[in-house]
Amino acid sequence: MSYVDAFVLPVPLGQLDDYLRLARRAGEIWKEYGALEYVECVGDDVRPGELTSFHQSVKLEAGETVIFAWVCYASRADRDRILEQVINDPRLADMMDYAKLPFDAKRLFWGGFMERIRL
């Protein structure tokens, strides 16, 4: 059964290109270790809600956009193995220093999901 990690985070518009360069490098490494798919999406039609929304979930500030991203794996076991390799890869050491990231990592959230339906 496939497994997906999903991420939601705010990125300042002035740092979007820096973020996307970092994401491309990370995605290439994720795929090198066996991820099946790595996708980064930039908010386009994302509206504030009354009770819940992407804006509220990351405490979006003026001049920021929301990123929705996901990584697909063949299984939860593959995800656990690949994620450990990615986290320990020295090429991504700068991603582990939250002060150097082009976004506020404290407002990022993510989770792992078992795929149940794919049409």
KOLKOLLO-974477 format. One record per residue (C-alpha): residue in three letters; x, y, z. Coordinates in steps of 0.02 Angstrom, whole numbers. Example, Ala and Ser with C-alpha at 12.3 -4.5 7.8 and 13.67 -1.06 7.14 Angstrom:
BEGIN
residu | u | v | w
ALA | 615 | -225 | 390
SER | 684 | -53 | 357
! end
This chain:
BEGIN
residu | u | v | w
MET | 0 | 0 | 0
SER | 70 | 171 | -48
TYR | 116 | 301 | 81
VAL | 119 | 491 | 69
ASP | 200 | 627 | 173
ALA | 109 | 794 | 155
PHE | 179 | 964 | 203
VAL | 100 | 1136 | 222
LEU | 204 | 1291 | 256
PRO | 210 | 1479 | 230
VAL | 345 | 1556 | 121
PRO | 380 | 1742 | 101
LEU | 353 | 1792 | -80
GLY | 525 | 1875 | -82
GLN | 604 | 1708 | -37
LEU | 499 | 1596 | -149
ASP | 637 | 1568 | -278
ASP | 759 | 1522 | -138
TYR | 631 | 1402 | -65
LEU | 598 | 1320 | -233
ARG | 785 | 1296 | -265
LEU | 800 | 1212 | -94
ALA | 644 | 1107 | -128
ARG | 709 | 1051 | -298
ARG | 874 | 995 | -219
ALA | 781 | 906 | -79
GLY | 662 | 822 | -202
GLU | 805 | 757 | -308
ILE | 883 | 680 | -153
TRP | 717 | 607 | -94
LYS | 697 | 524 | -265
GLU | 878 | 466 | -265
TYR | 839 | 367 | -106
GLY | 682 | 291 | -182
ALA | 534 | 411 | -164
LEU | 414 | 382 | -308
GLU | 355 | 562 | -324
TYR | 399 | 731 | -251
VAL | 281 | 879 | -282
GLU | 285 | 1061 | -226
CYS | 133 | 1171 | -256
VAL | 123 | 1360 | -230
GLY | -42 | 1433 | -171
ASP | -143 | 1512 | -310
ASP | -327 | 1508 | -261
VAL | -309 | 1492 | -73
ARG | -435 | 1596 | 23
PRO | -447 | 1635 | 208
GLY | -586 | 1540 | 294
GLU | -701 | 1578 | 439
LEU | -664 | 1422 | 541
THR | -519 | 1336 | 453
SER | -408 | 1371 | 304
PHE | -232 | 1355 | 241
HIS | -206 | 1536 | 294
GLN | -255 | 1498 | 474
SER | -160 | 1334 | 481
VAL | 8 | 1419 | 452
LYS | -37 | 1591 | 522
LEU | -6 | 1665 | 351
GLU | 62 | 1842 | 358
ALA | 54 | 1982 | 228
GLY | 179 | 1951 | 89
GLU | 178 | 1762 | 109
THR | 105 | 1618 | 9
VAL | 59 | 1442 | 60
ILE | 154 | 1290 | -3
PHE | 69 | 1120 | -12
ALA | 190 | 979 | -48
TRP | 193 | 791 | -44
VAL | 311 | 644 | -63
CYS | 247 | 473 | -119
TYR | 325 | 307 | -69
ALA | 288 | 126 | -110
SER | 253 | 86 | 74
ARG | 267 | 150 | 253
ALA | 425 | 45 | 273
ASP | 501 | 130 | 120
ARG | 451 | 300 | 188
ASP | 533 | 267 | 356
ARG | 694 | 207 | 273
ILE | 699 | 349 | 145
LEU | 657 | 485 | 271
GLU | 797 | 428 | 385
GLN | 920 | 434 | 240
VAL | 859 | 607 | 187
ILE | 871 | 677 | 363
ASN | 1049 | 612 | 380
ASP | 1108 | 663 | 207
PRO | 1248 | 792 | 225
ARG | 1191 | 879 | 65
LEU | 1036 | 935 | 160
ALA | 1124 | 987 | 321
ASP | 1070 | 1167 | 292
MET | 888 | 1110 | 298
MET | 915 | 1052 | 477
ASP | 970 | 1227 | 530
TYR | 799 | 1309 | 541
ALA | 875 | 1484 | 557
LYS | 946 | 1468 | 379
LEU | 784 | 1413 | 295
PRO | 692 | 1534 | 179
PHE | 531 | 1511 | 280
ASP | 473 | 1501 | 461
ALA | 492 | 1316 | 501
LYS | 393 | 1338 | 663
ARG | 236 | 1362 | 557
LEU | 266 | 1210 | 446
PHE | 162 | 1056 | 479
TRP | 166 | 885 | 402
GLY | 102 | 709 | 423
GLY | 108 | 535 | 350
PHE | -44 | 458 | 265
MET | -88 | 285 | 201
GLU | -154 | 294 | 25
ARG | -326 | 213 | 10
ILE | -400 | 271 | -155
ARG | -313 | 319 | -317
LEU | -418 | 343 | -473
! end
